[in-house]
Amino acid sequence: MIKNKKLLEELEKEIIRNSQLDINKNIKIFQEFLKLAREVGRFPSENLLEGIEIDIKYAKAINGIKRTD
């Protein structure tokens, strides 16, 4: 349990101030995660319109349901 929220916030600010950012490294990491996500099928493929027909069918079905509440 956090007893001194202000002290924790100051510590977080200090860590952020002292951290060094490497944009190129961060972009490389992001690209690798994106590649992995696509390989395991957890992220859309390069073609963003792929599979849109199914999404449209789902949307039509969901929007066609009348609410009872």
C-alpha positions in Angstrom: 0.0 0.0 0.0 1.3 3.4 -0.9 1.4 5.7 2.1 3.1 8.7 0.6 1.7 9.4 -2.8 3.5 12.7 -3.2 6.9 11.0 -2.5 6.1 8.3 -5.1 5.2 10.9 -7.7 8.4 12.8 -7.1 10.4 9.6 -7.5 8.6 8.8 -10.8 9.4 12.4 -12.1 13.0 12.0 -11.1 13.3 8.7 -12.9 11.8 10.2 -16.0 14.1 13.2 -15.9 17.2 11.0 -15.6 16.3 8.4 -18.2 17.9 8.5 -21.6 15.7 7.9 -24.7 17.1 6.1 -27.8 14.5 6.7 -30.5 16.2 4.4 -33.0 16.3 1.6 -30.5 12.6 2.1 -29.6 11.5 2.1 -33.2 13.5 -1.1 -33.8 11.8 -2.7 -30.8 8.4 -1.6 -32.0 9.0 -3.0 -35.5 10.0 -6.4 -34.1 6.9 -6.5 -31.9 4.7 -5.6 -34.9 6.4 -8.3 -37.0 5.8 -10.9 -34.2 2.2 -9.8 -33.7 1.5 -10.3 -37.4 3.2 -13.7 -37.4 1.0 -15.0 -34.7 -2.1 -13.5 -36.2 -2.8 -11.0 -33.3 -2.5 -7.9 -35.5 -3.9 -7.1 -38.9 -1.9 -8.0 -42.0 -0.3 -5.5 -44.2 -3.6 -5.3 -46.2 -5.9 -3.5 -43.8 -9.0 -4.3 -45.9 -8.4 -8.0 -45.7 -11.3 -9.6 -43.9 -13.5 -6.4 -43.9 -16.4 -8.3 -45.4 -16.7 -10.4 -42.3 -16.5 -7.3 -40.1 -19.3 -5.7 -42.1 -21.5 -8.8 -41.7 -20.9 -8.7 -37.9 -21.7 -5.0 -37.7 -24.9 -5.5 -39.6 -25.9 -8.4 -37.4 -25.1 -6.5 -34.2 -26.8 -3.2 -35.3 -29.8 -5.1 -36.5 -30.5 -6.5 -33.0 -33.2 -4.5 -31.2 -32.7 -3.7 -27.6 -35.2 -4.9 -25.0 -34.1 -2.8 -22.0 
